[in-house]
Amino acid sequence: MNPWSLLDIEQALRASWAADTCSPDDITRAGWGSDNPAWGHCDITALIVHDIFGGDLVVGEVHLEGERHGFHWWNRLPSGLELDLTREQFIRGQSITAARVVPRPPGPLPRRWGEYLLLRERVVEHLGPLPEPV
């Protein structure tokens, strides 16, 4: 077992988020900046947390002013604790609804594989080797 604390993992992820690991959607990139570094990182952050702890991946709908604006991912750890390391990105009053557990996508992520690998590589630089994806 690795000696990392949740704080170690959170700090490594926060130090690793950047424009090149943000979701490639132009609208999402427009929201990313040093004042909101979690923006556009929920899916790949949740996958890296899942790599480390297992548990469940949870996805909910993001709503702003009555309109759906995409989806948000976070984790439910094996203990039952829900861990959302990117919730802070919603600074405009967005709400998250319709949360559901989803299976981990098998193999490479269709749209986000490159960003996931880059973020994972940066986290490894901070923490050392991570467990292989489950």
C-alpha positions in Angstrom: 0.0 0.0 0.0 1.2 3.5 -0.9 1.8 6.0 2.0 -0.1 8.8 0.3 -2.7 10.8 2.1 -5.7 12.3 0.4 -4.0 15.7 0.8 -0.9 14.4 -1.1 -3.1 13.1 -3.9 -5.1 16.3 -4.1 -2.0 18.5 -4.1 -0.4 16.4 -6.9 -3.5 16.7 -9.0 -3.8 20.4 -8.4 -0.2 21.0 -9.3 -0.7 18.9 -12.5 -3.8 20.6 -14.0 -3.1 22.8 -16.9 -4.6 24.1 -20.1 -3.2 21.1 -22.0 -5.0 18.7 -19.7 -8.3 20.6 -19.7 -11.2 19.2 -21.8 -10.5 20.1 -25.5 -14.0 21.5 -25.9 -13.5 25.2 -26.9 -16.2 26.4 -24.4 -14.5 24.5 -21.6 -11.1 25.8 -22.5 -12.5 29.3 -22.4 -13.4 28.7 -18.7 -9.9 27.4 -17.7 -7.4 29.7 -16.1 -5.2 30.0 -13.1 -8.2 31.4 -11.2 -10.1 28.2 -11.9 -7.6 25.4 -12.6 -10.1 22.6 -11.8 -12.3 23.6 -14.8 -12.5 20.9 -17.4 -10.6 18.3 -15.4 -13.3 16.4 -13.6 -13.4 13.3 -15.8 -9.7 12.6 -16.0 -9.2 13.6 -12.3 -11.9 11.1 -11.3 -10.2 8.4 -13.4 -6.9 8.9 -11.7 -8.5 8.8 -8.2 -10.2 5.6 -9.4 -6.8 4.3 -10.5 -5.6 4.8 -6.9 -8.6 3.8 -4.8 -11.0 1.9 -7.0 -14.6 2.4 -5.9 -17.3 3.9 -8.2 -17.3 6.6 -10.8 -20.2 9.0 -10.4 -21.5 11.3 -13.1 -24.1 14.0 -12.8 -25.6 16.6 -15.1 -24.4 20.2 -14.8 -27.2 22.8 -15.0 -27.0 26.6 -15.1 -30.0 28.8 -15.2 -32.3 25.9 -16.1 -30.1 24.6 -19.0 -27.9 21.5 -19.1 -24.3 22.5 -19.6 -22.6 19.1 -19.7 -21.6 16.5 -17.2 -19.5 16.3 -14.0 -17.6 13.3 -12.7 -16.4 12.4 -9.2 -15.7 9.4 -7.1 -17.3 7.2 -4.5 -14.5 5.5 -2.6 -14.9 1.9 -1.4 -15.6 3.2 2.1 -18.7 5.0 0.7 -17.2 8.5 1.0 -17.8 10.7 -2.0 -14.7 12.6 -3.1 -15.1 15.4 -5.6 -11.7 17.1 -6.1 -13.0 19.4 -8.9 -16.3 20.7 -7.5 -14.8 24.1 -6.9 -14.8 24.8 -10.7 -18.5 25.7 -10.6 -18.2 29.4 -9.6 -21.2 30.7 -11.6 -23.9 29.0 -9.6 -24.1 25.7 -11.5 -25.9 22.8 -9.9 -25.3 19.1 -10.3 -28.3 16.8 -10.7 -29.2 13.3 -11.8 -26.1 11.7 -10.2 -25.5 8.0 -11.2 -22.8 5.5 -10.9 -21.2 4.5 -14.2 -18.8 1.8 -15.2 -15.3 2.8 -16.0 -14.9 3.1 -19.7 -12.8 0.1 -21.0 -9.5 0.8 -22.5 -8.5 4.2 -23.8 -11.0 7.0 -23.4 -12.2 8.0 -26.8 -11.8 11.8 -26.5 -9.6 12.3 -23.5 -6.9 9.6 -23.6 -4.0 12.0 -24.3 -5.0 14.4 -21.6 -5.5 11.5 -19.1 -2.1 10.1 -19.9 -0.5 13.6 -19.6 -2.2 14.3 -16.2 -1.3 10.8 -14.9 2.3 11.3 -15.9 2.5 14.6 -14.0 0.9 13.1 -11.0 3.4 10.3 -11.1 6.2 13.0 -11.0 4.7 14.2 -7.7 3.8 10.9 -6.1 5.8 8.2 -7.7 4.3 5.2 -9.5 0.5 4.8 -9.4 -1.4 1.5 -9.5 -2.5 0.4 -13.0 -6.0 1.4 -13.9 -8.6 -1.1 -12.6 
